[in-house]
Amino acid sequence: MTVSRRTRTLLTTTAAALLLSVAGPGLAAAAGGGATAAAPAAVREIRAPAFNAGGVWYLFQTNATVRVDLTQDGAGRLFGTVSSGNTVGTLREGSVDGNNIYFIVGWNHGPVGRYTGVRGPDGRLSGTTFDLTNPSSQATWRTDRTF
């Protein structure tokens, strides 16, 4: 079977159009030789954990001292428990992303605390927390331990 030159051209043109429609405007601009660059897609960059928050440590809130007992997996996800006096809580979710830490604690007496923080140049963590069930209940926190 022989394929005519016109059929080959039509197939090549159709394949190129399909490729450009699937690849998006970035490839189309590059293929067309245009001087304009395609806008990058909005992508959330996930950074490897820069520290391990695992172990037992204390965070000092403006209104309480919290004992933290965490494990951290290779992806930076956090698991564990916390306590403050007779009050205990379990991490519902949490992670370390670069130098940032984030976790949510479900406390046994009802509040749900959201903790966010960052590791400073001195290696200590500090941040803020608030009660998801009562957002006006807020506090700052810090650690003495370095990470």
C-alpha positions, 0 to 999 in steps of 0.5 A, a space after each residue: 500500500 502506498 501513501 500519497 504525499 498529501 495523506 502523509 502531510 495531512 497525518 503529520 499536520 493532524 498529529 502535530 495539532 493533537 500533540 500541541 493541544 495535549 501539551 498545552 501553550 508552552 509547547 505551542 509557543 516553543 514550537 512556533 518560535 514565538 518570543 513569548 513564554 508560556 505562563 507557568 502552571 500554579 504548582 505548590 512546591 513540596 519541600 523535603 523536611 529540613 528537620 525531624 520533629 519526632 521525639 518528646 519535646 515541649 512547646 510553651 504557649 502563652 497560656 499553657 505548656 504542652 508535652 509533644 510526643 511525635 513520630 515523623 515519616 520520610 515524607 514529613 507526615 507527623 503522628 502522635 499525641 500531646 498533653 498538658 496537665 490532665 488534658 490529652 490530645 491526638 494529632 489528627 494530621 500534621 507535617 513538616 515541609 522544609 522549615 515549616 511545621 503544621 499539625 492539628 490536635 483534637 483535645 479530649 475536652 473538645 477544642 481542636 488546636 491548629 498549630 503552625 510554626 517555623 524553625 528559626 535560624 537558632 533551630 528552635 520552633 515558634 508559631 501560633 495556635 488557635 482553636 478551630 472550634 473557637 477561633 478567637 482563642 489564640 496563642 503564640 508558642 515556642 520551643 526551647 529544644 533545637 531541631 
